Amino acid sequence: QAQLVESGGGLVQAGGSLRLSCAASGRTISSDAMGWFRQVLGKEREFVASISWSGGTTYYAASVKGRFTISRDNAKNTVYLQMNNLKPEDTAVYYCAVRRLFTTAQGTSVREYDYWGQGTQVTVSS
């Protein structure tokens, strides 16, 4: 069973950047598709980005496309989310997860994922 630990969150001003990391332990994730989601208290967890096992295919939510980049380093068993030009509406707890099902083309459903991390808080001030 994989354990995922997110890090890199923090407080940043609008227009700033953060790089989130998702480090896996317990087993390799090099053959797994992965995803990033975010959640605001009281709201549903929403899809941010997904990446194939090789890193060759990525998908993004419309709200972050062009600003966020998902990537992975399979040698380090780690997935990243580079977030640029951050906006106050990006404020949320960010989670990574291992994709276990392929019921949607882009991996946008939380039901497709397992082994969620504990999340890292991102706060963007205006």
N, C-alpha and C positions, 0 to 999 in steps of 0.2 A: 504494500500500500504506500502510495506516495504522500509525503508531507510537503506542503507548499508554504513558503514564507515570503510574504511581500515586504518590500522596504523601499525607501526613497521618497515617501510622501513628506508633506510639510506645508508650511505657509509661504505663499508666494504672491506677489502683486500681479494684477492683470497685465498680460503681455509677456510675462515671464515663462520660464521653462522648468520642468522637472523630469527626471528619468526614474521610472519605477523599475524595480527588479523583482523577479519571482524565482526564488531558488528552490529546487526540488531536492528532497532527500528520501531515502528509503528504497527508491528504485529509479531507474533511468526514465526520463521522459523523452528521450531522443526519437522515439518512434510514435509519439503522441502529438496530435493536434492540440493546440492550447488556445485559451481565450482570456480576455480581460473584460470584466464587467465593473459597473459602479452602482452604488446605491446611496440615496439620500434617505435620511431617517423618515419613516412613514410612507416611503414610496417603494415601488417594486424595483428589484435589481434589473439594470438595463445593460444591454450589450454595448461594448465599446469597440473591440477588435478581436480578430481571430487569426491564427496562423497555422499553416499545415506543418506536418512533422519535419519537412525539409526546410521550411522557411520560404519556399518558392511561391506560395499562394497566401495572400493576406486579404482580409476584408475589414471594412471599417463602418461604423455607424455614420450616417450622414452628418451628424452634429460635430464629429471630430475629424472627418476626412480632410486631408490637406494640412492638418495641424498635429496629429498624432501619428506615430510610426511604431508598429509592433515588429519585434525582431527576436531572434533566439541564438544562443550559442550552445549547441548540443554537447560540446566538449565540457562545458561548465554546468550543464544540466540547468540552464537558466533561460528565462524568457524576460524580455524587456518591453517597456512602453515609454517611448520618448514623447513627451508632451510639450509642444511649443505654442506660443501665443495663447496662453491660458486665459480663460474667461471666468468670471464669477460663477457662471452656471456649470462649470466643470467641478465645482466643489462637491465632494462626495467621498465615501470610502471606496477604494478601488480593490478589487479582488481578482486573482487569477485562478484558473481551474484547468483540469485535464478534460479534454473532450472525449466522451465515451460513446456517444451516439451521433449519427449523421442524418437526422430527420429534416434538417434545413440545409440549404446549399451553403450558407455562409456561417453556420454555427451560431446563430443569433439567439437561440432559446436556452435558458438556464437549465432546462430539463436534459439537455445533451451533455451536461458537464458533471464531473464528480471531483472529489479530492480538493475542495475549496480551501484556500488559505484563510488566514484570520483577517486579512485586509489591512490597508494602509490609508490613513486619512490624508486627503488633499484639500487644502483650503486656499481659495483664490480671492484675494481682497480687491476691491474696486478702487 
